[in-house]
Amino acid sequence: MYRIGEFSKMTKLTVKALRYYDEMGLCSPSYVDPETGYRFYTTDQLVPLHRIVSLRQLGLSIREISAILSGQDSQEILRGRRRELQ
């Protein structure tokens, strides 16, 4: 397990971004120490987090990413995004 600072360096995301993704329900830490509040992440979380980052780079909103992660049709959301850009 990695503390949030270490995981931040591994993912090249800021600690603030990781906290925000947790707050929005996109990528929560594997464990939060009840005494210190420290957040811990595992390497298993790298792939889903990279997916989130990739979707953000495509210009999708947090709401759209949340919809994709919850099982909505990603192709339809991406088509909608393309229409907006055109």
N, C-alpha and C positions, 0 to 999 in steps of 0.2 A: 504494500500500500504506500501511496505517496501523499504527502501533505500538499495542500493546494499550491503552495509556492513552487514545489518541485514539479508538480503536474503542469503548472503554468509554463514553466520552461520547456517541458517536453512537448507541449502542444503549440507553443509559440502564441498562446493567448494570454491576455492579462488576467490577473486574479479577479479584477472587477468583472470581466466578461464571464468567467467561470461562475462567479456568484450570481450574476444576472441570469445566466442559463439555468442555474439551479432555481432561482426565484420564479422563473417563467415555466418551470417544469420540463425543460428540455433535456437537461443532463444533471442529475443530482449526484452528490457524492455517494460512494458506497457506504461510508460510515462517517458519522459525526460524533466526536467525543462529547458525551453529555456534560462533562465537567469543564472542559476548556472551550468547546464549540469548534475545535479544529475540524476541518473537513479533510477527508481522505478519499483518494481516488485509486482505481486499479487500472492495470494495462488493458483490461477488457473494455474499458470505457473509451479507449482511443478511437476505435473504428466508428462508433456512433457519433462521437464528438467531431471527427473529421467529416462525417456526412453533414452535420449541422453547419460546419464552417463552409463546406462546399456549396450548400444551399444558400447560405448568406452571401457568398461571393457571386452567386447567380442573381442576387438582388431580391431574393424572397424575404418577406417580412417574418418576424417571429411567429405571428399568427399562422401564416401559411406553412412554415416549417412545423409548427405544432400539429397542424392538420395532417401533414404528410406522415409525421411520426406516429400519429394516432390511427393511421390506416386509410386515410382518404386517398383517392386516386391522384398520385403525384403527376401523372401525365396531364390530367385536366388542369391542375394548378399551374403547371409549367406552360401549358398552352395559353392560359389566361394571362400569365406574365408576359409571354411573347406578344400577345395582342396589345397589351398596355404599352410595350416598348415600341411597337410599330405605329 
